[in-house]
C-alpha cells in the first residue's frame, strides 16, 4: 500500500503564520483533529501518515516543528526522530512526541533519540499549544543567536581580532585561529597554552601592570580588563597587542569563573606613534633631541635628584666661529658641519646621556656621571672634535667649541632647572670671553686647548 500524500492546510502563499508544523500520525482521526486545532491558531500545518513520508517531507522542505507519533507501521517515531537528528541539515528541528505510551522508559527513550518534548494522549488543546509555542520560541531564539553569532564572527573576521576564553579556575584557555596567527603560531600549536604559559609570553616590563589591571577587574573596581602590552612572537621579536576582556561568569561568592576577551595586533600603530613621537622631539637637521624634549627630561632629572640624589649635569656647548663657516664656505657646508658635529658627540657620550639642539650652533649635553666628572667628559669631547678634520666639497675644515658646565651637586638644597641652565650659560659666555676652545665649570677651569 502506498503512503498517502502530504496534506497541507489551504494557507495562502506568503500569508503570515505562527509557524510551519508537520504532523506525523498513522491515525486519520488524530491528524484531522490536530490539523483543525492548529489551523485555527494560525499555524501552517502539513500532515503525513507514515515515518518514511515524514522523512521525505523533512528532507525536501523542512518544517519549523514536528509533532510525531511513536507507534506507526514501518518506521516508528523513535527511528524517524533518530534519522532526522543524525542529519546536520535537519537536526535543529524541534520534535515533540505525541503518543499514548505513558511509561517512563518510553519517555526517556524519546528524549534519548533527540525529542524536545513529550505529550501524552489523550491530549488537551491548551497543553499542545503551550508546548508548541514554547519550542517555537526556543527555535526562534536559537535562530536569532545563530544570526548574531554569524554577524559577530564576521565582525571579528573583518576586524582581524584574536579571541580568547579563559577558565579561571582551571587555567585552561581557548583561542581562535587569529589569536595564534598574531603571535606567529599555527592553531594546533596553541591548544595546550594555559594562562600560566601565556603569562610567560608577556614582556617583563608590562607584566606587573597587566596583572594589576586584571586584579582590579576581579575585585570589581574596573568594568573591563583593558591594556596594551608587548607579547613575544614565535620568532622571538616583540609585538604590541591591545588586550580587552571581561568576566562573564561568577560563582555565588563573587569569585570569577569564566572570562572572554579579544586581542588585536597594534604593532603598526605603535610604530607609527613612535615615529610621530620621534618627529615631535627631534631636531630635523641634526636628529638630536629638540629643546622642548630636553627641558622635559631635565625636570624629571631634578625630581629624581631631590628624591634619590641621582647626580646629573648640564653642559651648554657652542661651536666657535660657526658664522665664519657659513659665510666663507656655504650654508650647505654649515649644515654638514652641524650634522657631523652632533654625530661625533653622540658617538662619544654614554648611551644614557642626552644630546639636544638648544638653538643655532648651540647644543646641550645632559650627563648622568658621578659628581665632578662632567668637565672631564666635555674636555675629552673637545679634544675629539678638535682632532677631527671635516671634509666637505673638497674643503678640509677644523673646528672647536666652547662649553659651560653646571652640575646638580653644585647647588644648594632648593634650585631649579632654569638656575642650572643659567649657570651653564654664564660659564659658556665666560669661555667665549676667555678666548673660546675651552670648558668652564663651577671651579672656573680655564685650561685652553690650542688648535693644532
C-alpha positions as CSV (number, residue, x, y, z in Angstrom):
1,X,0.0,0.0,0.0
2,X,1.4,3.4,-1.0
3,X,1.8,6.2,1.5
4,X,-0.9,8.9,1.2
5,X,0.3,12.3,0.0
6,X,1.4,15.1,2.4
7,X,-1.7,17.2,3.0
8,X,-1.4,20.9,3.9
9,X,-3.9,23.4,5.1
10,X,-5.0,26.0,2.5
11,X,-3.0,28.9,3.8
12,X,-2.5,31.5,1.1
13,X,1.1,31.7,-0.2
14,X,3.2,34.2,1.7
15,X,0.5,34.7,4.3
16,X,1.8,35.3,7.8
17,X,1.5,32.4,10.2
18,X,2.9,31.5,13.6
19,X,4.9,28.5,12.4
20,X,5.1,25.6,9.9
21,X,4.2,22.4,11.7
22,X,4.4,18.8,10.3
23,X,2.1,16.3,12.0
24,X,3.1,12.6,11.7
25,X,0.4,10.0,12.8
26,X,-1.0,6.9,11.1
27,X,-4.5,7.5,12.5
28,X,-6.5,9.8,10.2
29,X,-8.8,11.0,13.0
30,X,-5.8,12.2,15.1
31,X,-4.4,14.0,12.0
32,X,-7.7,15.7,11.4
33,X,-8.2,16.9,15.0
34,X,-4.7,18.3,15.2
35,X,-5.0,19.8,11.8
36,X,-8.1,21.8,12.6
37,X,-7.0,22.7,16.0
38,X,-3.7,24.1,14.9
39,X,-5.0,25.8,11.7
40,X,-7.5,27.8,13.9
41,X,-4.5,29.1,15.8
42,X,-2.9,30.4,12.5
43,X,-0.2,27.7,12.2
44,X,0.7,26.4,8.7
45,X,0.0,22.7,9.0
46,X,1.2,19.7,7.0
47,X,0.2,16.1,7.8
48,X,1.5,12.7,6.8
49,X,0.6,9.1,7.9
50,X,4.0,7.3,7.8
51,X,7.5,7.7,9.0
52,X,9.0,7.4,5.6
53,X,6.8,10.1,4.1
54,X,7.8,12.3,7.1
55,X,11.5,11.9,6.2
56,X,10.7,12.7,2.6
57,X,8.9,15.9,3.6
58,X,11.6,17.0,6.1
59,X,14.4,16.4,3.6
60,X,12.6,18.3,0.8
61,X,11.1,21.2,2.7
62,X,11.9,21.2,6.5
63,X,9.1,22.4,8.8
64,X,9.6,24.6,11.9
65,X,8.4,21.8,14.2
66,X,7.3,18.2,14.1
67,X,4.5,16.5,16.1
68,X,5.5,12.9,15.9
69,X,3.6,9.7,16.9
70,X,5.6,6.8,18.2
71,X,3.7,3.7,17.1
72,X,3.4,3.6,13.3
73,X,3.7,0.9,10.7
74,X,7.1,0.7,9.1
75,X,9.4,3.3,10.7
76,X,8.3,4.1,14.2
77,X,8.7,7.6,15.7
78,X,11.9,6.7,17.5
79,X,13.6,5.8,14.2
80,X,12.2,8.8,12.4
81,X,13.5,11.1,15.1
82,X,16.9,9.4,15.2
83,X,17.3,9.9,11.4
84,X,16.3,13.5,11.5
85,X,18.7,14.3,14.3
86,X,21.6,12.5,12.5
87,X,21.2,14.8,9.5
88,X,23.1,18.1,10.1
89,X,20.6,19.9,7.8
90,X,17.6,18.9,9.9
91,X,18.9,18.2,13.4
92,X,17.9,21.6,14.7
93,X,14.1,21.0,14.0
94,X,12.4,20.5,17.4
95,X,10.4,17.3,17.6
96,X,7.5,16.8,20.1
97,X,6.5,13.2,20.6
98,X,2.7,12.8,20.9
99,X,1.8,9.2,22.0
100,X,-0.4,7.1,24.1
101,X,2.7,5.4,25.6
102,X,2.9,6.7,29.1
103,X,5.6,4.5,30.6
104,X,8.6,6.4,31.9
105,X,11.0,4.3,29.8
106,X,9.1,5.3,26.7
107,X,9.5,9.0,27.5
108,X,13.2,8.5,28.4
109,X,13.8,6.8,25.0
110,X,12.0,9.7,23.3
111,X,14.4,12.2,24.8
112,X,17.4,10.0,24.3
113,X,16.8,9.8,20.5
114,X,16.6,13.6,20.4
115,X,13.0,14.6,21.2
116,X,12.5,18.1,22.6
117,X,9.2,17.4,24.4
118,X,6.6,14.7,25.1
119,X,2.8,15.0,25.1
120,X,0.6,12.1,26.3
121,X,-2.6,11.0,24.5
122,X,-5.3,11.9,25.0
123,X,-4.1,15.5,24.9
124,X,-5.5,18.8,25.9
125,X,-5.5,21.6,23.3
126,X,-4.1,24.1,25.7
127,X,-1.2,21.9,26.6
128,X,-0.4,21.2,22.9
129,X,-0.5,25.0,22.1
130,X,1.7,25.8,25.1
131,X,4.3,23.2,24.3
132,X,4.4,24.0,20.6
133,X,4.8,27.7,21.3
134,X,7.5,27.0,23.9
135,X,9.5,25.0,21.3
136,X,9.0,27.5,18.5
137,X,10.1,30.3,20.9
138,X,13.2,28.4,21.7
139,X,13.8,27.7,18.0
140,X,13.4,31.4,17.1
141,X,15.8,32.3,19.9
142,X,18.3,29.8,18.6
143,X,17.9,31.3,15.1
144,X,18.5,34.8,16.5
145,X,21.6,33.5,18.3
146,X,22.9,31.9,15.2
147,X,22.4,35.1,13.2
148,X,24.0,37.1,15.9
149,X,26.9,34.6,16.2
150,X,27.4,34.7,12.4
151,X,27.3,38.5,12.5
152,X,29.8,38.7,15.4
153,X,32.0,36.1,13.6
154,X,32.0,38.3,10.5
155,X,32.9,41.4,12.5
156,X,35.7,39.6,14.3
157,X,37.0,38.3,11.0
158,X,36.8,41.7,9.4
159,X,38.4,43.4,12.3
160,X,41.1,40.6,12.4
161,X,40.6,40.1,16.1
162,X,42.0,37.3,18.1
163,X,39.6,35.9,20.7
164,X,40.3,34.0,23.9
165,X,38.3,32.2,26.6
166,X,39.8,31.5,30.0
167,X,38.5,29.1,32.6
168,X,39.9,31.0,35.6
169,X,39.5,28.0,38.0
170,X,41.5,25.5,35.8
171,X,43.7,27.9,33.9
172,X,42.6,26.3,30.6
173,X,42.3,28.6,27.6
174,X,40.7,28.5,24.1
175,X,41.9,30.7,21.3
176,X,40.7,31.3,17.8
177,X,42.9,31.0,14.7
178,X,43.6,34.7,14.5
179,X,45.0,34.8,18.1
180,X,47.5,32.2,17.1
181,X,48.3,34.0,13.9
182,X,49.0,37.2,15.7
183,X,51.9,35.7,17.6
184,X,53.1,33.5,14.7
185,X,51.8,30.1,15.7
186,X,49.6,27.5,13.9
187,X,46.2,27.0,15.6
188,X,47.1,23.5,16.8
189,X,50.3,24.9,18.5
190,X,48.3,27.0,21.0
191,X,45.8,24.3,22.0
192,X,47.9,23.5,25.1
193,X,48.6,27.1,26.0
194,X,47.3,27.7,29.5
195,X,47.2,31.1,31.3
196,X,50.5,30.2,33.1
197,X,52.2,29.8,29.7
198,X,50.5,32.9,28.3
199,X,52.0,35.0,31.1
200,X,55.5,33.9,30.1
201,X,55.0,35.4,26.7
202,X,54.2,38.9,28.1
203,X,57.1,41.4,28.2
204,X,58.5,41.5,31.7
205,X,58.2,45.3,31.8
206,X,54.4,45.0,31.0
207,X,53.6,42.0,33.2
208,X,53.1,43.8,36.5
209,X,50.7,46.4,35.0
210,X,48.8,43.6,33.3
211,X,48.4,41.6,36.5
212,X,47.4,44.7,38.4
213,X,44.6,45.6,35.9
214,X,43.4,42.0,36.0
215,X,43.2,42.0,39.8
216,X,41.3,45.3,39.7
217,X,38.8,43.8,37.3
218,X,38.4,40.7,39.5
219,X,37.7,43.0,42.5
220,X,35.1,44.9,40.6
221,X,36.9,48.3,40.6
222,X,37.2,48.2,36.8
223,X,34.4,47.0,34.4
224,X,36.9,45.7,31.9
225,X,40.4,44.4,31.7
226,X,41.9,46.7,29.0
227,X,45.6,47.1,28.3
228,X,48.2,47.5,25.6
229,X,51.3,45.4,26.1
230,X,54.1,43.6,24.3
231,X,54.0,39.8,23.7
232,X,56.7,37.6,22.3
233,X,56.2,36.4,18.7
234,X,57.2,32.8,17.9
235,X,60.3,34.0,16.0
236,X,61.5,35.9,19.2
237,X,60.7,39.5,18.5
238,X,58.1,41.6,20.4
239,X,54.8,42.7,19.0
240,X,52.2,45.1,20.6
241,X,48.7,43.9,21.2
242,X,45.6,45.5,22.6
243,X,44.1,43.1,25.0
244,X,40.5,43.5,26.3
245,X,38.4,41.1,28.4
246,X,35.6,40.7,30.8
247,X,34.5,38.1,33.4
248,X,31.2,36.7,32.1
249,X,30.6,34.2,34.9
250,X,31.0,34.4,38.7
251,X,30.2,32.0,41.5
252,X,28.0,32.6,44.5
253,X,31.0,34.1,46.4
254,X,31.6,36.6,43.6
255,X,34.7,34.7,42.5
256,X,35.4,34.9,38.8
257,X,34.9,31.6,36.8
258,X,35.0,32.4,33.1
259,X,36.4,35.3,31.2
260,X,36.2,36.2,27.5
261,X,38.4,38.7,25.6
262,X,40.0,39.8,22.3
263,X,43.5,40.5,21.1
264,X,44.3,42.9,18.3
265,X,47.7,43.5,16.7
266,X,48.6,47.1,17.2
267,X,52.3,46.9,16.3
268,X,52.0,49.1,13.3
269,X,50.0,51.6,15.3
270,X,52.7,51.7,18.0
271,X,55.5,52.0,15.4
272,X,53.6,54.9,13.8
273,X,53.1,56.5,17.2
274,X,56.8,56.1,17.9
275,X,57.7,57.7,14.6
276,X,55.4,60.6,15.3
277,X,56.8,60.9,18.8
278,X,60.3,60.9,17.4
279,X,59.4,63.6,14.9
280,X,58.0,65.7,17.7
281,X,61.1,65.5,19.9
282,X,63.9,65.6,17.3
283,X,65.6,68.4,15.6
284,X,65.0,67.8,11.8
285,X,68.5,68.8,10.7
286,X,70.8,67.0,13.3
287,X,68.3,64.4,14.5
288,X,69.3,65.3,18.1
289,X,66.6,66.0,20.7
290,X,64.9,69.3,20.5
291,X,64.9,71.9,23.2
292,X,61.4,71.2,24.5
293,X,62.1,67.5,25.0
294,X,65.4,68.2,26.8
295,X,63.7,70.5,29.2
296,X,61.0,67.9,29.9
297,X,63.7,65.4,30.7
298,X,65.6,67.8,32.9
299,X,62.5,68.4,35.0
300,X,62.3,64.6,35.6
301,X,66.1,64.6,36.4
302,X,65.6,67.3,39.0
303,X,62.8,65.4,40.7
304,X,64.9,62.2,40.9
305,X,67.8,64.2,42.2
306,X,65.7,65.6,45.0
307,X,64.2,62.2,45.9
308,X,67.2,59.9,45.4
309,X,70.2,62.3,45.0
310,X,70.8,60.8,41.5
311,X,73.5,63.1,40.0
312,X,73.2,64.8,36.7
313,X,74.9,67.7,34.8
314,X,74.1,70.2,32.1
315,X,76.6,71.4,29.6
316,X,75.9,74.1,27.0
317,X,78.3,73.9,24.1
318,X,78.6,76.3,21.2
319,X,80.7,75.8,18.0
320,X,83.3,78.5,17.8
321,X,83.2,81.0,14.9
322,X,80.4,79.0,13.2
323,X,79.2,82.1,11.4
324,X,82.5,82.2,9.5
325,X,81.9,78.6,8.3
326,X,78.6,79.7,6.8
327,X,80.0,82.9,5.3
328,X,83.3,81.5,4.0
329,X,82.1,78.2,2.7
330,X,78.3,77.9,2.4
331,X,75.2,77.2,4.4
332,X,75.2,73.7,3.0
333,X,78.7,73.2,4.4
334,X,77.5,74.7,7.7
335,X,74.6,72.1,7.8
336,X,77.1,69.4,7.1
337,X,79.3,70.5,10.0
338,X,76.3,70.6,12.4
339,X,75.3,67.1,11.4
340,X,78.8,65.7,11.6
341,X,79.5,67.5,14.9
342,X,76.4,66.0,16.6
343,X,77.3,62.6,15.2
344,X,80.7,62.8,16.8
345,X,79.3,64.0,20.1
346,X,76.7,61.3,20.2
347,X,79.3,58.6,19.4
348,X,81.5,59.7,22.3
349,X,79.0,60.2,25.1
350,X,77.4,57.4,27.2
351,X,74.3,55.7,25.7
352,X,72.2,57.1,28.6
353,X,73.4,60.7,28.1
354,X,71.3,63.1,26.1
355,X,72.3,65.5,23.3
356,X,69.9,68.2,22.2
357,X,70.0,71.2,19.9
358,X,69.4,74.3,22.0
359,X,69.4,76.8,19.2
360,X,71.5,77.5,16.1
361,X,75.0,76.1,16.7
362,X,74.4,75.8,20.4
363,X,73.8,72.3,21.9
364,X,73.0,70.9,25.3
365,X,74.5,67.7,26.8
366,X,72.8,66.1,29.8
367,X,75.1,63.7,31.6
368,X,74.5,61.2,34.4
369,X,78.0,60.6,35.6
370,X,79.3,60.8,39.1
371,X,79.5,64.2,40.6
372,X,82.6,66.2,39.5
373,X,83.2,64.2,36.3
374,X,81.2,66.2,33.7
375,X,84.0,68.6,32.9
376,X,86.4,65.7,32.2
377,X,83.9,64.3,29.7
378,X,83.4,67.6,28.0
379,X,87.2,68.2,27.7
380,X,87.5,64.8,26.1
381,X,84.7,65.6,23.6
382,X,86.5,68.9,22.8
383,X,89.7,67.0,22.1
384,X,87.9,64.6,19.8
385,X,86.3,67.4,17.9
386,X,89.5,69.4,17.7
387,X,91.3,66.5,16.2
388,X,88.7,65.8,13.6
389,X,89.0,67.1,10.0
390,X,85.6,67.7,8.4
391,X,85.8,67.0,4.7
392,X,83.1,68.6,2.5
393,X,83.1,69.5,-1.2
394,X,86.9,69.3,-1.4
395,X,87.2,71.5,1.7
396,X,89.1,70.4,4.9
397,X,87.7,72.2,7.9
398,X,88.7,72.1,11.6
399,X,86.5,73.5,14.4
400,X,86.5,73.8,18.2
401,X,83.7,74.6,20.6
402,X,83.3,76.3,24.0
403,X,81.3,75.0,26.9
404,X,79.8,75.8,30.2
405,X,79.1,73.1,32.8
406,X,76.6,73.0,35.7
407,X,76.2,70.0,38.0
408,X,73.3,69.4,40.3
409,X,75.7,68.8,43.2
410,X,77.0,72.4,42.8
411,X,73.7,73.9,44.1
412,X,72.0,74.4,47.4
413,X,69.0,72.4,48.5
414,X,66.4,74.4,46.6
415,X,67.2,75.2,43.0
416,X,65.5,74.9,39.6
417,X,66.5,73.7,36.1
418,X,66.3,77.3,35.0
419,X,69.0,78.2,37.5
420,X,71.2,75.3,36.3
421,X,70.8,76.3,32.7
422,X,71.6,80.0,33.6
423,X,74.7,78.9,35.4
424,X,75.9,76.8,32.4
425,X,75.1,79.7,30.0
426,X,77.1,82.2,32.0
427,X,80.1,79.8,32.1
428,X,79.7,79.3,28.3
429,X,79.8,83.1,27.9
430,X,82.9,83.3,30.1
431,X,84.6,80.6,28.0
432,X,83.9,82.7,24.9
433,X,85.3,85.8,26.6
434,X,88.5,84.0,27.6
435,X,89.2,83.0,24.0
436,X,86.9,80.1,23.2
437,X,88.1,76.5,22.7
438,X,87.7,75.6,26.4
439,X,85.3,74.3,29.1
440,X,84.3,76.4,32.2
441,X,82.7,74.8,35.2
442,X,81.9,75.9,38.8
443,X,85.6,75.7,39.7
444,X,86.4,78.0,36.8
445,X,88.5,75.6,34.9
446,X,90.1,77.6,32.1
447,X,92.6,75.3,30.5
448,X,92.8,76.3,26.9
449,X,93.1,73.7,24.1
450,X,95.2,75.0,21.3
451,X,94.1,74.0,17.8
452,X,96.9,72.3,16.0
